[in-house]
């Protein structure tokens, strides 16, 4: 079996107490990385870390990714415990609880709240991690969304925020290449997380007929792309967005 080269690497995953974030954290832990689970729900982060204890020591830290001081403290605590940051997965985002509505009915407060977490949060986490990555290199994996490419209606604040993540990914890749840091994005299609099940009626069948692979996507389906982008196997790949949606965007 080919080794991914992740054993002993220090990985920070935001929004990792559940959903896709936990799937990414678990995949990295299983591959031998030392994972920091960073989440706004510190209690849930602790419970998630306990679940990963079977793979090694997982660290749980509460963080508000929209707050620069909170992000800085989270990164410093992770570095103190791990000796550095090799991998950053920017997964934290507002998605659960968003009510689908026409863009002209979205309030300014709701728009700003989504942008603050989904866009500014990604920016702040990468900014805070960079000083600890610039001498050793590393991998940044930003989690975008396939909705950017489909123009999914009634989610303009969410879709626009994830489009911003893709744009930032390309800029970061250009700026950080000389430091040996690869920056890429994953754009998941509709995936069966607890948040998705709550948002969509009959989630098991949502969009399945439009795909080349006729089944619902589960969090585990996203993990392979994350592990590849976090590993040395992708050392010559940067600035890219990988759509993982079972072929729905191409039908």
C-alpha positions as a printed Julia matrix, in Angstrom:
251×3 Matrix{Float64}:
   0.0    0.0     0.0
   1.28   3.47   -0.91
   1.97   5.63    2.12
   0.52   9.15    2.1
   3.45  10.63    4.01
   1.2   12.21    6.64
   2.51  10.34    9.7
   3.49  12.81   12.41
   2.29  15.85   10.48
   0.49  18.57   12.42
  -2.96  19.23   10.96
  -5.49  21.88   12.0
  -9.07  21.34   10.85
 -11.63  24.05   11.54
 -15.29  23.29   12.05
 -14.24  19.74   12.85
 -16.61  18.81   15.65
 -19.03  17.22   13.18
 -20.08  16.86    9.56
 -17.47  17.16    6.82
 -14.96  18.66    9.22
 -14.96  15.61   11.43
 -14.65  13.35    8.38
 -11.55  15.28    7.28
 -10.09  15.18   10.8
 -10.71  11.46   11.12
  -9.18  10.75    7.71
  -6.05  12.71    8.6
  -5.82  11.02   12.0
  -6.14   7.57   10.44
  -3.31   8.5     8.06
  -1.08   9.26   11.05
  -1.41  13.04   11.32
  -1.63  14.74   14.71
  -4.94  16.56   14.45
  -6.21  19.72   16.1
  -9.99  19.9    16.09
 -10.92  23.58   16.11
 -14.59  24.43   16.45
 -16.79  27.19   17.83
 -18.43  24.54   20.03
 -15.57  23.7    22.38
 -17.55  20.95   24.13
 -18.37  19.23   20.84
 -14.73  19.6    19.77
 -13.67  17.8    22.94
 -16.09  14.97   22.26
 -14.81  14.69   18.69
 -11.22  14.55   19.94
 -12.15  11.7    22.26
 -13.58   9.79   19.31
 -10.25  10.17   17.5
  -8.16   9.03   20.46
  -8.04   5.54   18.95
  -5.75   6.94   16.23
  -3.54   9.03   18.5
  -3.69  12.23   20.49
  -6.22  14.67   19.05
  -6.28  18.2    20.43
  -9.55  20.12   20.85
  -9.61  23.92   20.82
 -12.6   26.25   20.8
 -12.37  29.01   18.18
 -14.45  31.68   16.51
 -12.9   31.84   13.05
 -14.46  35.26   12.42
 -12.5   36.72   15.34
  -8.82  37.47   14.7
  -7.77  37.2    18.33
  -9.57  33.88   18.76
  -7.96  32.49   15.61
  -4.52  33.65   16.72
  -4.92  31.99   20.1
  -6.1   28.74   18.47
  -3.09  28.59   16.14
  -0.65  29.44   18.94
  -2.12  26.72   21.19
  -1.89  24.18   18.39
   1.7   25.16   17.61
   2.64  24.95   21.29
   1.24  21.43   21.46
   2.42  20.19   18.08
   5.56  22.18   17.33
   4.15  23.73   14.17
   1.49  23.58   11.49
   1.95  21.44    8.4
  -1.65  21.19    7.19
  -4.55  23.6     7.51
  -8.04  22.57    6.43
 -10.31  25.6     6.34
 -13.66  23.89    6.72
 -15.57  26.07    9.23
 -18.57  27.73    7.61
 -22.13  28.84    8.19
 -24.45  26.48    6.34
 -26.65  24.79    8.92
 -29.72  26.84    9.67
 -29.62  28.98    6.53
 -33.1   29.38    5.09
 -33.35  29.28    1.32
 -34.79  32.51   -0.03
 -34.43  34.88   -3.03
 -31.36  37.09   -2.76
 -33.52  40.22   -2.47
 -34.98  38.85    0.76
 -31.62  38.2     2.43
 -31.0   40.74    5.17
 -27.73  42.66    5.33
 -27.08  41.21    8.79
 -27.45  37.64    7.52
 -25.25  38.39    4.49
 -22.54  39.85    6.71
 -22.71  36.93    9.15
 -22.19  34.37    6.38
 -19.35  36.34    4.81
 -17.69  36.91    8.18
 -17.36  33.2     8.88
 -17.07  31.66    5.43
 -14.78  34.2     3.79
 -13.1   36.19    6.56
 -12.68  33.04    8.64
 -10.72  31.33    5.88
  -8.59  34.44    5.42
  -7.87  34.81    9.15
  -6.94  31.15    9.67
  -4.56  31.12    6.7
  -3.05  34.44    7.8
  -2.44  33.16   11.33
  -1.0   29.83   10.18
   1.35  31.3     7.56
   4.12  32.47    9.94
   4.38  28.9    11.23
   4.38  27.36    7.75
   6.62  29.7     5.76
   9.91  28.11    6.85
   8.76  24.47    6.67
   6.25  24.54    3.81
   2.86  22.92    4.07
  -0.58  22.38    2.64
  -3.68  24.54    2.9
  -6.95  22.95    1.83
  -9.91  25.32    1.61
 -13.42  23.89    1.52
 -15.56  25.6    -1.12
 -18.77  24.25   -2.67
 -19.99  22.88   -5.99
 -22.88  25.35   -5.71
 -20.48  27.97   -7.06
 -20.49  26.2   -10.43
 -24.19  25.36  -10.55
 -25.3   28.82   -9.39
 -27.62  27.11   -6.95
 -30.57  29.47   -6.46
 -31.88  30.78   -3.14
 -28.48  30.51   -1.43
 -26.76  33.62   -2.79
 -24.96  34.51    0.44
 -23.63  30.96    0.84
 -22.76  30.5    -2.85
 -21.06  33.89   -3.04
 -19.04  33.14    0.09
 -17.79  29.88   -1.37
 -16.95  31.63   -4.62
 -14.81  33.93   -2.5
 -13.04  30.9    -1.03
 -12.13  29.74   -4.55
 -10.83  33.2    -5.45
  -8.74  33.38   -2.26
  -7.36  29.93   -2.98
  -5.94  31.1    -6.3
  -4.41  34.24   -4.81
  -2.9   32.37   -1.84
  -1.41  29.79   -4.19
   0.36  32.5    -6.18
   1.62  34.3    -3.09
   2.74  31.28   -1.08
   4.35  29.09   -3.73
   7.82  30.45   -3.04
   7.42  29.35    0.58
   6.71  25.75   -0.38
   3.05  26.04    0.56
   0.43  24.49   -1.71
  -3.07  25.95   -1.54
  -6.0   24.14   -3.11
  -9.74  23.86   -2.65
 -12.31  21.09   -2.58
 -15.81  21.88   -3.83
 -18.14  19.23   -2.4
 -21.49  18.59   -3.98
 -24.57  18.07   -1.84
 -23.47  15.72    0.93
 -25.48  13.87    3.55
 -24.44  15.67    6.7
 -26.81  16.4     9.57
 -27.08  19.99    8.34
 -27.97  18.9     4.8
 -30.58  16.45    6.01
 -32.19  19.25    8.03
 -32.1   21.69    5.11
 -33.43  19.47    2.32
 -36.51  17.26    2.28
 -35.77  13.72    1.04
 -32.04  14.47    1.17
 -31.12  10.87    0.27
 -32.45  11.42   -3.26
 -31.64  15.09   -3.73
 -29.87  15.57   -7.08
 -28.98  11.88   -7.4
 -30.55  11.55  -10.85
 -28.32  14.35  -12.18
 -25.09  12.59  -11.31
 -22.89  10.19  -13.21
 -22.73   8.16  -10.0
 -26.3    7.52   -8.96
 -26.17   7.6    -5.19
 -26.08  10.19   -2.46
 -22.74  11.61   -1.38
 -21.55  11.0     2.17
 -18.82  12.78    4.13
 -16.4    9.88    3.6
 -16.57  10.55   -0.15
 -14.8   13.89    0.38
 -11.92  12.56    2.44
  -9.78  11.1    -0.34
  -9.4   14.44   -2.1
  -8.45  16.11    1.17
  -5.84  13.49    2.03
  -4.31  13.72   -1.45
  -4.13  17.51   -1.34
  -2.63  17.37    2.17
   0.0   14.81    1.19
   3.29  14.97   -0.74
   1.52  13.21   -3.62
   0.12  16.61   -4.65
   3.32  18.62   -4.27
   3.07  20.05   -7.81
  -0.62  20.92   -7.57
  -1.64  24.36   -6.36
  -4.35  26.94   -6.99
  -6.81  24.27   -8.06
 -10.4   23.5    -7.1
 -11.46  19.87   -7.19
 -15.2   19.3    -7.55
 -16.25  16.15   -5.7
 -19.91  15.62   -6.55
 -20.29  12.29   -8.34
 -20.32  14.01  -11.73
 -23.39  16.16  -11.19
 -21.87  19.31  -12.65
 -21.15  17.67  -15.98
 -24.47  16.05  -16.82
